[in-house]
Amino acid sequence: MASAPFLLLLALAGAPLFAVIAASALLGFHSEEVDLQVVAIEIYRLAEMPVLLAIPLFTFAGYVLGESQAPARLVRLTDALLGWLQGGLAIVSLVACALFTAFTGASGVTIVALGALLYPALQQAHYRERFSLGLITTSGSLGLLFAPALPLILYGVVAQQMELDQPVRIDDLFAAGLLPGLLMIVLLSAYSIWQSRGTRVAAGSFSWRDAGAAVREAAWEIPLPFVVLGGIYSGTFALSEAAAVTALYVLVVEVAIRREIPLRKLPEIMRESMVLVGAIMIILGVSLASTNYLIDTEVPTRLFDMVRAHIDSKLTFLVLLNLFLLALGMMLDIFSALVIVVPIILPIAVGYGIHPVHLGIIFLANMQIGYITPPVGMNLFIASYRFERPVLEVYRATVPFFLILLVSVLIITYWPALSLTLVSTAP
């Protein structure tokens, strides 16, 4: 496309991402002599997608939870249930961060919100400082594969616009992410247990009294994932209905029952959460138009033919895909990467016989560790700022965790059954 240098110049000059994508769609349709009203029509199509209601509702629920004392209760609960294990506090950190990220959909928020609780606790429990720093930085990106994380929903929305032969249902993506996400936590937990040996870190003792007190304290939050996922998989709720129930439940519990969030603060929370939603929606809207142009001009088909001419092996393609996605995760936030890159790589991957649901898990797993990939992984800088440590120190602290997650990504990539065993559309 002759306008590509102009668009690149716009991006380098700092133009908003949605403006660059919209410009590419407008210029593309103009070159094909298509009425430019089609771009507005594509953006309007957002209003016809019932599933998109889930994004603002889940986001709002996550922000409300983040502003309440729910994170502290979550840490106390997991500590009471798992703290007796060798390396228990490290495992507590992994599990608590993963659950929190799943509901907020933002890894940086997890580092800021839970890091203040967990990092000092790890230090007081005599974990090595470098280990503690690397653990919290890494844990911030865990949870993106667990329902109802926004990236899973957004991938499903984008994939559904591609009109593939194999359906991509969001509840299938929720199921597909469970075992890969648990694999990451198990491998990191094993490393944490190994690291705690030979140090002053001692396993605590299990107390039924403490466990009961923690369960009672978190009694209102514990049912939430069971209500959401149970409602979806039992057929009681559609995804958007589950999101509405989640938002209402969280609002009633944290505002009316626990009274941890005053009513006067709700408008501020709504504004902050909807700023994120607005950014996602405007990028998604213009990317739908851009995707339509790509499909109309058969760009994915031509790209597949070009890639196929140089790469015959599915395994080789997956290796190159992992390398590409790791690099992408360092440079783009996960929401931008989803709406820009998925429409291009999804048809190519399907051409190699990769299930679109499996591709979604590969994509998100790579983006998840892209957050901690030097030199520009986003979480590295957030942790450096939050814990007042030089960024090079954060780099060194995360290297072992990065290598473990890289191994897990390779397992996820080359063992499709791990992602597809629980999926109803699995072959």
N, C-alpha and C positions, 0 to 999 in steps of 0.2 A: 504494500500500500504506500503510495507516494507521500501520504501525510504522516507516516511513521516517525520521521525525524522531528517534525513539528510537535507531535504528541510527546516524544521523548524529551524535547526541550521544555515543554510545559511541566512535565513531571519533575525534571531537574530544577526548574525555577521555583518549585514549591507549590504548584497549583494543587488544589484539593483533589483527592483521588477520584471522587465521583465526577468532577468536572472533566478529568482526563478521559475517563471511561465514556461519559456522555458525548464528549467531542469525537471520540473514535467511532461511536455508533452513528452519530450524525454525519460525519464525513464519509463513513462507509456506505450508508444508505444513499447519500447524495451522489456518490460515484456510481452507484447502481441505478440512479434515476428513480428511486423509490420515494414516494411522498414522505416527508419527515414527520408527519403526524403519527407515523407508526411508532416512533420513539415514545411519544406521550401515551399511546395506546398500551404499549408494553409496560410502562410504569404504572398505568392504571390497573393493569392485571393483578398487581399486588392486592388490590381491594377485593379481588375475586378468589383469593386463596384463604380458606378458613384456617388452615394450619398456621398461618402467620400470626394469628391472634395469640398463639402460644408464646411467641418471642417477647413481646412487652410484658405479658403477665408473669412469666417465669423470671424475667429480669427484675421486675419490681419486687417479687417475692424474695429473690436473692439479696437485693439491696436492703430490704427490711430486716432480714435475718442478720445481715452483716452489721447493721446499726444497733441491734439488740445485744443482749448478753448470751445469745444462742451459741456463738463460737466458744465462749468460755465453758458453757455447759457441755458442749460437744467434747471438748478436751478433757473435762473431768470425767465424763462418762467412759470414753475410750481408755483413759488412764485407769479407772477402777476395774474395767474388764480385761485390759491387756497389760497393765503396768507391772504385773507380777512376773512376766516373762523376762528372760535374759535379754537385755536391750529393749525392754518394754517401752520406755519413754520414747525411744526413737521410732518404734513401731506405731505408738500412739500418734506421733507427729505425722507419720505417713498417712495413716488412716483418716485422721481428723482433717488434714489438708485436702485429701482427695475428696472427701464428702463435701467439704465446704466449697471447693472449686466446682464440683458437679452442680451445685445449686446456684452459684454466682456466675459461673461461666467465665470468670476472669482470674487468671493466675496471679497477676500483680496485686489484686485485692487480697488474695489469700496470704501472700507474704506480709503485707502491711497489717492485716487484721489479726492473723494467728501468730505471726512472727514475734510480736510483742509479748505473747504468752509463752510460746514454746522455746524460743532461743534462750532466754534467761533460765528457764527450767532445765534445759539440757546442760547449760553451764553449771548450774548448782548441783546437778546429778553427776558431775565430773566427767562428762563426755569431752573429748578433745575439741578444742575451739574450732579447728579447721573442719573436723567432721560435722560439728553442729551447724556451722555456716553453710557447708555444702548440702547438708540434709534439708534445711529449711528452704534454701534457694531452689533445690530440685523439687521438693514436695509441693511448691507453689504451682507447678504445672501439672501435677497429677490430678486426675479426676475429670479430664476433658473427654474421656471415653465412657464415663458413667452417666446414665440418665439422671436428670433431664438437662444435661449440659447443652448450652445454646449451639456450640459448633456442630453437634450431632444433628440438631434440628435444621440448622442452616444448610448443612451438606445435603440432607434429604430434600429440602425445598429446591435447591439448585439442580440436583440430579433428576428430580421429577419433571423439570422443564425440558430435559433432553430427549424425552419420549423414547426411552430404551425398550428393548424387547423384554428385558428382565426388570420387574418392578422394584422400586426402591421405596419401601415403606419406612416411616420414621420409627415405628415400634420395632421393626426388624433391626434398625441401627442401634436402638437402645439395647436389644438383646445381644447384638454382635459385639458391642464394646465391653460387655461384662467380663468375660474370661481374659481377653488381652489386658484389660485394666488391672484385674487381679494378679495376672502374671507379673506385671511391673511392680506391684506392691510386694508380692512374695519375694521376688529377687532382691529388691532393695531391703526388705526386712531381713533376709538371710545375711546380706552384707552388714547390716547394722548389728545383728547378733554376733557375727564374727569380729567386728570392730570392738565390741564391748568386752570381749574376752581379754584377760590379762590387764585390765585397767581397774580403777577404783569404782567403776560402775557396777553396782550390785542390783540383782533382781529383787524387786519388792515382794511382799507376800500378799496373797489374795485375801480380801476381807469381804465376807458376805454383807457385813454392815455397811461398809463403804460403797459396795456395788449397789446395794439396795437404795442407799441415800442418793447416789448419782442417777439411778434410774428414776427415782421419784422426782428429782430435781429437773430432769429432762423429759418428764412424762408427756408434756405437750408436743415436744419436737420429735420424739421417737416414732410416732405413727405416721409422720409426714411422708417418708419415702414409700411406706407400704400402701398408704392411701393413693399416692400418685401412680406408682407402678402397678399395684394391684388393680386399680380402677381401669388402667389402660389395657392390661393383658386379660382381664376378665371380660372385657367388652362393655363394662359399665360406663366408661368415659371415652369420648374421643380425645385426641391430644389437646385440642383447644379447651375442651371442658375440664380436663385434668389440670391444665394451667390455671383456669379460672378458680377451680376448687383450691388449688395450692395458694394462690394469691389471697383469696378470702380467708382461708384457714390461718395463714401466717399473720394477716392483718388483725384478725380477731384475737389470736393468741398473744401477739407481742404488744398490741395497742390496748385492747379491751381487758384481757385477762391478766397478763403479767404487768401491763402498764409501764413497760420499759422505754417505750417511744411515745413522747407526748404528741398530741394531735397537731400542735403548732409546727412540729418538725416534719410531718408527713409531706407537705408541699415541697420541701427541700429534697426529700428522698425521691419523690416522684420526678422532680426536675432532673436530678442527677441520673436516675435510671433511664429516663426517656431521652436524655442526651445520647447515651450509648445506643438505645434503640433507634433513634433518628439517624444516627450515623450508619447503622447497619442497613436500615430501610432504604435510604437514599442511594447507597452503594448497590444494594440488591436491585433496586428498581432500574437504574441505568444499566446494570450488568445484564438484566434480562433482555433489554434492547440490544446490547452488544452481542449477547449469545444468539439471539434471533438472527442477527446479521451474519454471524459466523456460520450458523447452520444453513442459511439461505445460500451463502456463497461456497458451501461445502469445504470450509477451511479445515475442520477436524478430519474429514476424509482425505484431503490432500496431505495433511500432516502425517496421518497414519501411513499412507502409501510411502511417504518419504522416509519415515522411521523404519518401516518394514523393509525398505530397500537396503538399509544398513544393519538392521538388527533382526535376526531370524529367531533367536531364542527368547522365550518368555522370561527365563531366569535372568538373562542379561538385561532385558528391559526393566525388570524389577530392581536390579542393582542400580542402574542409571536413574531410575525413578526415585529411589531412596536418596541418592546423592543430591538430586535436584531439589527434592522436598526439604532436605536438611538445610540446604543453602537458602531456600525460600523462607523457611521458618526463622532464619536469622534476620531477614530483611523486611518482611511484611508481618503485620499482625494477622492473627488467624482468620478473622472475619474477612479482611480484604483478600487474603490468599484464596479463601474458599470461593468467593464469587468471581474472582478473576481467572483462576487457574483450573478449577474443576471442570468448567465447560470445555476446556481445551484437552485436558488429559483423559477425561472419562471415556469419550468414544475411542481413543487410542487404546486404553487399557482393556476395554471390552473387546476390541479387535484381537487382542492377545489372549482372550479367554479368561480374563480376570473378572470375577463377580463384582458388580458395582458396589455392593454392600461391603465386601472385603476391601475394595479400593478405598472406601470411606474410612475404614479403620486404619489402613496403612497411612493414608493421608494425615489423619488426625494424630496418630502416634508419632509420625515424623515431625509434625508441627509442634507437638508437645515438647519434644527434646530440642527443637530449634530454639525454644525460649532460653535454654541454658548452653547453647553452642557458641563458643568464642568465635570471633571477637565481638559480635554485636548482638548476642542473644538478649532479649529485653529484660528477662528476670535477673541477669547478671548485674545490670545497672540499677534495677530497683532494689536488689539486696544490698548492693554497695552503698546506696544512699540511705536505706532503712537502718542498716546496722553500722554505718559509718566505718566501713572497711575499704581499703584500696581495691579497685576493680580487679587488679592482677591477683590479689589474694583470693578474691571470689572465684576467679578462673581456676586457680590451683585447687581450691576446695571442692569444686564441682566435677573435676576430671573423673574420679572413680565412679561417681554416680552417672555421669554421661556415658561412660563405657558400659555400665550395666544396662542402662536404658537402651543403648545401641544394640546390645545383644538381644534384648527383648523385642526390639523393632524387627530385627532379622528373623526371629522366631515367628512373630506375627505375620511377616511378609511371606515367608516360605512354608508356613503351615496354615493354609486357608481354613482347615477344619476348626482351628481354635476360634476363629471369628464366626464361622458359619454353622457350628454345631447347634446352637440355640436358635438359629434363624429359620423361620418357616419356609423361606424361599431357597434354602440351601439345596444344591443339587444332590 
